[in-house]
Every structure is written in C-alpha cells, then in structure tokens.
C-alpha cells in the first residue's frame, strides 16, 4: 500500500506508475572452466542471454538449463525472449549444458594398404590397434602411438617400418661350398663371377640372378 493523503473537495484522477520487470541471470559452468558475469534483463525486451565463455575439454556447450542435473527447463544459446523471471529484481541461475565431441584417429601405412579411421567420443577407450604386414618390411610401431583413450584432438598415426635384409646363397654344388650375399629388400643385386671347379665347366645358375633383391631367394649352381 502506498502513501496516504487527504481527499480534496473536487474529483481527482490518479495514474498508476509502472515499470518493466528487471531480473538478473547468473551463469554456472557446470563442470567447465572460466568465468561469466551476471547479465541484466528487462522482461520481454532483452537483451538476449550472454554468449558462453566457458570451456570444457572434449565438449561443446549447446545451451542452458535451470537445474544442475539438467532436469529443469532448457534454453538454447540464442534464447532472446527475456521472459525467464516474472518477479522484479529477482535472480536466476542457468547451468551450462555440455555435449561430448567426437574425434578421429587416421592412419598412414606408407604403402597401398589403407586402414579405416577410428571415430569415437572424447575419452572413450580405444581397443583397436591394427598390425600391418608389408612385403620386405617389418612393422615397428605407430608414430605417434595409438592412445588408450580418445584424445581431445584429431591425430594421424604413421606406420614405422624397418626394411628387411635377405640372403642370396650361391650353392657351388660340391664340397658343401656356398657363397652368401646379403641385400636389403629391393636393393640392386650385383652379378656373381662364374665359379671354378677342376675338371668342370660352369654352365649356369639354376635360376636367373634378379636385378633387385626379392623378399626370399636361394640360388644354387648347376655344373656340367
């Protein structure tokens, strides 16, 4: 009830003085990090809710909720109706609503074989660890190593290889004599001098000597 006054002898017109409801919004990160100042709003006029300044690793903010357990009323980030409160000079707290992000682990094998990428939510366990086979090479590891849990970034794992070394064995076919030459896979192979044996003339090797080292090979001589 307002002020009292004495009734005059003539008619009196009274006019109500009103103003729009003003309220304040507090922002809670709800597990995120950062700070936001409260925002002041005029009922039905604005301004819209403040742009979010909170961050959370592996998550993106998608809206606000009136309850910390997210069982209250949801409001999108672009909510601009300014009708959250109906009491003047009241306060309301909005809690950030987070959505988990997905990230991708891609693979570069170093040769024609391809491996499907891993696409998972942040911080979920990774149980897939592909092992590769490549002719002439031994697989060493992935670089960087495949993590145990999905990180908060996309990464590319590159296969690391060690080239294999193979032997060409020239079997002279007498007295157990052999000549062994070692080459890396696909390295150029040097020609071998014809072997000599008293009373025999060398004819040929039973297989042609390759120009480049294959992944497995044995050469033996045929004498005539």
C-alpha positions in Angstrom: 0.0 0.0 0.0 1.3 3.4 -1.0 1.2 6.8 0.7 -2.0 8.3 2.3 -3.4 11.7 1.6 -6.5 13.9 2.4 -9.3 13.7 -0.1 -9.8 17.1 -1.9 -13.3 18.7 -2.5 -13.0 18.1 -6.2 -12.6 15.0 -8.4 -9.1 13.6 -8.5 -7.6 11.4 -11.3 -4.9 9.0 -10.2 -2.4 7.4 -12.7 -0.5 4.2 -11.9 3.2 4.4 -12.3 4.6 1.1 -13.6 8.0 -0.2 -14.9 9.0 -3.4 -16.6 10.3 -6.2 -14.5 14.1 -6.3 -14.3 15.9 -9.6 -13.4 19.4 -10.9 -13.4 20.9 -14.1 -14.9 23.8 -15.9 -13.2 25.8 -18.4 -15.3 27.3 -21.6 -13.9 29.9 -23.6 -15.9 28.5 -26.9 -14.6 31.9 -28.7 -14.8 33.6 -26.4 -17.2 36.1 -23.7 -16.6 36.0 -20.0 -17.0 34.0 -17.1 -15.6 31.0 -15.1 -16.7 29.5 -12.0 -15.2 25.7 -11.9 -14.4 23.6 -10.3 -17.1 20.7 -7.8 -16.6 17.5 -8.3 -18.5 14.2 -6.3 -18.9 11.3 -8.7 -19.1 10.1 -9.0 -22.7 12.6 -6.6 -24.0 16.1 -8.1 -23.7 18.9 -8.3 -24.1 19.4 -12.0 -25.1 21.5 -14.3 -22.9 25.2 -13.7 -22.8 27.4 -15.6 -25.3 29.0 -18.5 -23.4 32.6 -18.0 -22.3 33.0 -21.4 -20.5 35.1 -24.2 -21.9 35.4 -27.9 -21.2 37.9 -30.3 -22.7 36.4 -32.6 -25.3 33.0 -30.9 -25.0 31.0 -28.1 -26.6 28.3 -26.0 -24.9 24.9 -26.4 -26.5 22.6 -24.5 -24.2 21.5 -23.7 -20.7 19.3 -25.4 -18.1 17.7 -24.2 -14.9 18.8 -27.3 -13.0 22.3 -28.5 -12.3 21.2 -32.1 -13.1 19.7 -30.8 -16.4 16.2 -31.9 -15.5 14.9 -28.3 -15.5 13.9 -26.0 -18.3 16.3 -26.0 -21.3 17.2 -22.8 -23.1 19.2 -22.6 -26.3 22.3 -20.4 -26.6 20.4 -17.9 -28.8 17.5 -17.5 -26.4 16.3 -13.9 -26.6 12.8 -13.7 -25.3 13.8 -12.3 -21.9 11.0 -13.9 -20.0 12.9 -16.1 -17.6 11.6 -14.3 -14.4 8.3 -12.7 -13.5 9.5 -11.1 -10.2 11.2 -7.7 -10.2 14.8 -7.7 -9.1 14.9 -11.5 -9.0 17.8 -13.7 -9.9 18.0 -17.0 -11.8 21.0 -19.3 -12.3 21.5 -21.1 -15.6 23.7 -24.1 -15.8 25.8 -25.0 -18.9 24.6 -28.0 -20.9 27.6 -29.8 -22.5 27.7 -32.2 -25.5 30.7 -34.6 -25.8 32.7 -34.2 -29.0 33.9 -36.9 -31.4 37.5 -37.1 -32.7 39.2 -39.1 -35.4 42.4 -41.1 -35.5 43.6 -41.6 -39.1 46.3 -43.9 -40.3 49.1 -43.6 -42.9 50.5 -47.0 -43.8 53.3 -45.9 -46.1 52.1 -48.2 -48.9 48.9 -49.0 -50.8 47.0 -50.7 -48.0 44.6 -48.4 -46.2 43.1 -48.7 -42.7 39.7 -47.2 -41.7 40.0 -44.4 -39.3 38.8 -44.6 -35.7 36.0 -42.2 -34.8 34.9 -42.1 -31.2 33.7 -39.8 -28.4 36.3 -38.0 -26.3 37.9 -40.0 -23.5 36.3 -43.3 -24.6 38.7 -46.4 -24.5 40.4 -47.4 -27.8 40.6 -51.1 -28.2 41.6 -51.2 -31.9 45.3 -51.5 -32.6 45.9 -52.6 -36.2 49.1 -54.6 -37.0 50.3 -54.4 -40.6 52.2 -56.7 -42.9 54.2 -55.4 -45.8 56.4 -57.4 -48.2 60.1 -56.8 -47.5 59.5 -54.8 -44.3 59.0 -55.4 -40.6 56.4 -53.3 -38.8 57.8 -51.4 -35.8 55.2 -49.1 -34.4 52.8 -46.3 -35.0 54.0 -42.7 -34.6 52.6 -41.3 -32.5 51.4 -44.3 -30.6 47.7 -45.1 -30.7 46.4 -43.8 -27.3 44.5 -45.8 -24.8 41.6 -43.3 -24.8 40.4 -40.9 -27.4 42.2 -37.5 -27.0 40.5 -34.1 -27.5 42.0 -33.7 -31.0 42.3 -35.4 -34.3 45.5 -37.2 -34.8 47.2 -39.1 -37.6 49.3 -42.2 -36.8 52.1 -43.0 -39.3 53.4 -46.6 -39.6 57.1 -47.0 -38.9 58.9 -49.7 -40.9 62.3 -51.5 -40.8 63.5 -52.8 -44.2 64.3 -56.5 -44.2 67.7 -58.0 -45.3 67.7 -61.2 -47.3 70.4 -63.6 -48.4 71.2 -64.9 -51.8 73.0 -68.2 -51.3 75.1 -69.5 -54.3 75.5 -73.2 -53.8 78.5 -74.4 -55.7 77.2 -78.0 -55.6 80.4 -79.6 -54.5 82.2 -80.0 -51.2 79.5 -78.1 -49.4 80.9 -74.8 -50.7 78.5 -71.8 -50.7 78.7 -68.1 -51.2 76.2 -65.9 -49.3 75.4 -62.3 -50.3 73.1 -60.1 -48.2 71.0 -57.3 -49.6 68.2 -55.1 -48.4 64.8 -55.7 -49.9 64.7 -54.3 -53.5 68.3 -53.3 -53.4 70.3 -53.7 -56.6 71.9 -57.2 -56.8 75.5 -57.4 -58.1 76.4 -60.1 -60.7 78.4 -63.0 -59.4 81.5 -64.3 -61.0 81.3 -67.8 -62.6 82.6 -70.3 -60.1 85.6 -72.6 -61.0 86.0 -76.3 -60.3 88.8 -78.5 -61.5 87.6 -80.8 -64.3 84.3 -79.0 -64.8 83.0 -76.1 -66.9 80.4 -73.9 -65.3 77.1 -73.9 -67.2 74.7 -71.6 -65.4 72.8 -71.0 -62.2 69.6 -72.9 -61.9 67.7 -69.6 -61.6 68.4 -66.2 -63.0 70.0 -63.7 -60.6 67.4 -61.0 -60.0 68.2 -57.4 -60.7 66.7 -56.4 -57.3 66.5 -58.3 -54.1 63.2 -60.1 -53.6 61.7 -60.9 -50.2 63.1 -64.5 -50.2 65.5 -66.3 -52.5 68.0 -69.1 -52.8 70.3 -69.7 -55.8 72.2 -73.0 -56.5 74.7 -73.8 -59.3 74.3 -76.4 -62.0 77.7 -77.7 -63.2 78.4 -79.7 -66.4 
